[in-house]
Amino acid sequence: MDTLTHLTPSGEATMVDVSEKPETLRIAIAEGRIRMKPETYKLIQQGQMKKGDVLGAARIAGIMAAKQTPQLIPLCHPIPLSKVSVEFSSDEASSSFIATAEVKNRGATGVEMEALIAVTVSLLTIYDMGKAVDRGMVIENIHLVKKSGGKSGTYEYERDA
């Protein structure tokens, strides 16, 4: 089993030294879902929420959050991001929105945390803007869909059968 890279041999937390790692194109895609009452779903879908364009605000919040990842997660490296996008798809049958974030950079460390943060904050923003009409919304299944680049290569999420 591999050792944990954020711990010294004596068990103390440390930031991983990536200074000797080669720079490669790093791409990470993450997604998550927020379920809500059908009435809330329709209000958001039709742009009728009193707080305004929920999905537009959530998109911007997710992009902004990705850029703040090192301030939110201890020991994450501050890295330049080449691309951050957050897109939404809707699932009327379950009254839910699915957020998908893609983050890219060319560097010595990956962008998985930035993609996961973007999805999480975008979904939290939907919750915040909709909680006045639906406090029972559920955020779920936030996960890394795919990552590429770096020494470990490509990873793709495999859903349980």
C-alpha positions in Angstrom: 0.0 0.0 0.0 1.3 3.5 -0.8 2.1 5.8 2.0 0.1 8.9 2.7 1.9 11.8 0.9 0.7 14.5 3.2 2.4 13.0 6.3 6.1 13.0 7.2 7.6 9.7 8.4 6.9 10.8 12.0 3.2 11.4 11.2 3.2 15.2 10.9 1.1 17.0 8.3 3.2 18.5 5.5 2.7 20.0 2.1 3.9 17.6 -0.7 7.1 18.8 -2.5 6.2 18.9 -6.2 9.3 20.9 -7.2 10.9 17.9 -9.0 7.7 16.7 -10.7 7.4 17.4 -14.5 4.7 19.8 -15.6 2.0 18.1 -17.6 -1.5 19.0 -18.8 -3.8 18.2 -15.9 -7.6 17.9 -16.4 -10.2 17.0 -13.8 -13.9 16.6 -14.1 -16.2 16.4 -11.1 -19.9 16.2 -10.7 -22.7 16.2 -8.1 -26.4 16.5 -7.8 -29.0 18.5 -5.8 -32.5 17.1 -5.5 -35.5 19.3 -4.5 -39.3 19.5 -4.6 -40.8 19.5 -8.1 -42.1 23.0 -7.4 -38.7 24.3 -6.5 -37.2 22.6 -9.6 -39.7 24.4 -11.8 -39.1 27.8 -10.3 -35.3 27.5 -10.9 -35.8 26.0 -14.3 -38.1 28.8 -15.4 -35.9 31.6 -13.8 -38.7 32.5 -11.3 -36.8 32.5 -8.0 -37.0 35.8 -6.1 -33.2 35.9 -5.7 -32.7 35.8 -9.5 -30.8 33.5 -11.9 -29.9 30.6 -9.6 -27.9 28.6 -12.0 -26.0 31.6 -13.3 -25.1 32.6 -9.8 -24.1 29.0 -8.9 -21.9 28.8 -12.0 -20.0 31.9 -11.0 -19.7 30.8 -7.4 -18.3 27.5 -8.5 -15.7 29.1 -10.7 -14.7 31.5 -8.0 -14.5 28.8 -5.4 -12.1 26.7 -7.6 -9.7 29.6 -7.6 -9.8 29.7 -3.8 -9.1 26.0 -3.1 -5.7 26.5 -1.4 -7.5 28.8 1.1 -10.1 26.2 1.8 -8.3 22.9 1.9 -5.1 22.6 4.1 -2.0 21.7 2.2 -3.4 22.2 -1.3 -0.9 24.0 -3.6 -1.8 27.4 -5.0 -1.7 26.7 -8.7 -2.5 28.7 -11.8 -5.7 27.5 -13.5 -6.0 27.6 -17.3 -9.7 26.8 -17.3 -12.6 26.4 -14.9 -16.1 25.7 -16.2 -19.3 24.7 -14.4 -22.3 23.5 -16.4 -25.7 22.3 -15.3 -27.9 19.6 -16.6 -31.4 18.9 -15.3 -33.3 15.7 -14.5 -37.0 16.5 -14.4 -37.9 12.9 -13.3 -36.0 13.4 -10.0 -36.4 17.2 -9.8 -32.7 17.6 -9.6 -29.8 19.5 -11.2 -26.4 18.0 -11.9 -23.4 20.2 -11.7 -20.3 19.3 -13.8 -17.0 21.1 -13.3 -14.0 20.9 -15.6 -10.7 22.3 -14.5 -7.4 22.4 -16.5 -3.9 23.6 -15.9 -0.3 22.8 -17.0 1.6 22.1 -13.8 3.3 19.7 -11.4 0.2 18.8 -9.4 -3.4 17.9 -10.2 -6.6 19.9 -10.2 -9.0 17.3 -8.7 -9.6 19.3 -5.6 -10.4 22.4 -7.6 -13.0 20.6 -9.6 -14.6 19.0 -6.5 -14.7 22.4 -4.8 -16.3 24.0 -7.9 -19.1 21.4 -7.9 -19.7 21.6 -4.2 -19.9 25.4 -4.0 -22.1 25.6 -7.0 -24.6 23.1 -5.4 -24.4 25.0 -2.1 -25.2 28.2 -3.9 -28.3 26.6 -5.4 -29.3 25.5 -1.9 -28.7 28.9 -0.5 -30.8 30.7 -3.2 -33.6 28.2 -2.9 -33.8 27.5 0.8 -36.5 30.1 1.3 -38.9 27.8 -0.6 -37.4 24.4 0.0 -35.1 23.6 3.0 -35.3 19.9 2.2 -33.0 20.0 -0.8 -30.4 17.2 -0.8 -26.9 17.6 -2.2 -25.5 14.2 -3.1 -23.0 12.1 -5.0 -20.2 14.6 -5.4 -17.4 12.7 -7.0 -14.5 12.8 -9.4 -15.6 11.7 -12.8 -12.2 11.7 -14.6 -8.7 13.0 -14.2 -5.8 12.9 -16.5 -2.2 14.0 -16.5 0.7 13.4 -14.2 2.5 10.3 -13.1 -0.6 8.4 -12.2 -2.2 8.9 -15.6 -5.9 8.7 -16.2 -8.6 7.8 -13.7 -12.3 7.3 -14.7 -15.1 6.8 -12.2 -16.9 3.5 -12.6 -20.5 3.5 -11.3 -21.6 0.5 -9.4 -23.6 -1.9 -11.6 
